[in-house]
C-alpha cells in the first residue's frame, strides 16, 4: 500500500513527537495481520509462510529504525500495510 504524502508527513510528525503511540499501532497492525493469516489458512501455504517471515523481518526492521532513524521507516510501514491489506481481503473472502 502506497501512503499519500499527507499520511507520510502525519506518521513522521507523530514519530518525531513521540514514537510510542504510533509504534503501538504498528505492533497491532502486525498482530492483526498474523491473525488474518491464520484465519484465512494462508499459513498452511508456502507463500503464506514466507509472508509471515517477511512480516516478522519488517517488524524487526521497524523497531531497529525507530526512534533514532525514524525517517527511514516509511517503506517498512508501506510493506506491512500491503501485507495487512492482502491478508485482510483473503480472510474476508475465505
C-alpha positions in Angstrom: 0.0 0.0 0.0 1.4 3.4 -1.0 0.9 6.1 1.5 -0.1 9.6 0.4 2.3 12.4 1.1 -0.1 13.7 3.7 -0.2 10.4 5.5 3.6 10.1 5.4 4.0 13.5 6.9 1.5 12.7 9.6 3.3 9.5 10.5 6.7 11.2 10.6 5.4 14.0 12.7 3.9 11.5 15.1 7.1 9.6 15.3 9.1 12.8 15.8 6.9 14.0 18.7 6.6 10.6 20.5 7.3 7.3 18.8 5.4 5.2 21.3 1.8 5.8 20.2 2.4 5.0 16.5 4.6 2.1 17.4 1.8 0.6 19.4 -0.5 1.0 16.4 2.2 -0.6 14.2 2.5 -3.5 16.5 -1.2 -4.1 16.5 -1.3 -3.9 12.7 1.3 -6.7 12.6 -0.6 -8.8 15.1 -3.9 -8.3 13.2 -2.1 -9.3 10.0 -0.8 -12.6 11.6 -4.4 -13.2 12.8 -5.7 -12.7 9.3 -3.1 -15.1 8.0 -4.1 -17.7 10.5 -7.9 -17.3 10.0 -7.6 -17.4 6.2 -5.5 -20.6 6.3 -2.7 -18.8 4.5 -0.1 -20.1 7.0 -0.7 -23.6 5.6 0.8 -22.5 2.2 4.4 -21.9 1.4 3.6 -18.3 0.2 1.8 -17.6 3.5 4.7 -18.9 5.5 7.1 -16.7 3.5 4.9 -13.7 4.1 4.8 -14.4 7.8 8.6 -14.5 7.9 8.7 -11.2 5.9 6.3 -9.6 8.3 8.5 -10.7 11.2 11.5 -9.2 9.5 9.7 -6.0 8.7 8.6 -5.7 12.4 12.2 -6.2 13.4 13.4 -3.6 10.9 10.8 -1.1 12.2 12.0 -1.3 15.8 15.6 -1.1 14.7 14.9 2.2 12.9 12.6 3.8 15.5 13.2 6.2 17.2 16.7 7.2 16.1 16.3 6.8 12.3 12.5 7.1 12.1 12.6 9.0 8.8 13.8 5.8 7.1 10.8 3.7 8.3 8.2 4.7 5.7 9.0 1.9 3.2 8.7 -0.7 6.0 5.3 0.7 7.0 4.1 0.6 3.4 5.2 -3.1 3.1 3.4 -4.0 6.3 0.2 -2.2 5.2 0.4 -4.1 1.9 0.5 -7.4 3.7 -2.3 -6.3 6.0 -4.5 -5.4 3.1 -3.7 -8.7 1.3 -4.5 -10.9 4.2 -7.5 -8.9 5.4 -9.0 -9.3 1.9 -8.1 -13.0 1.8 -9.8 -13.6 5.2 -12.9 -11.8 4.1 -13.2 -13.9 1.0 -12.3 -17.3 2.5 
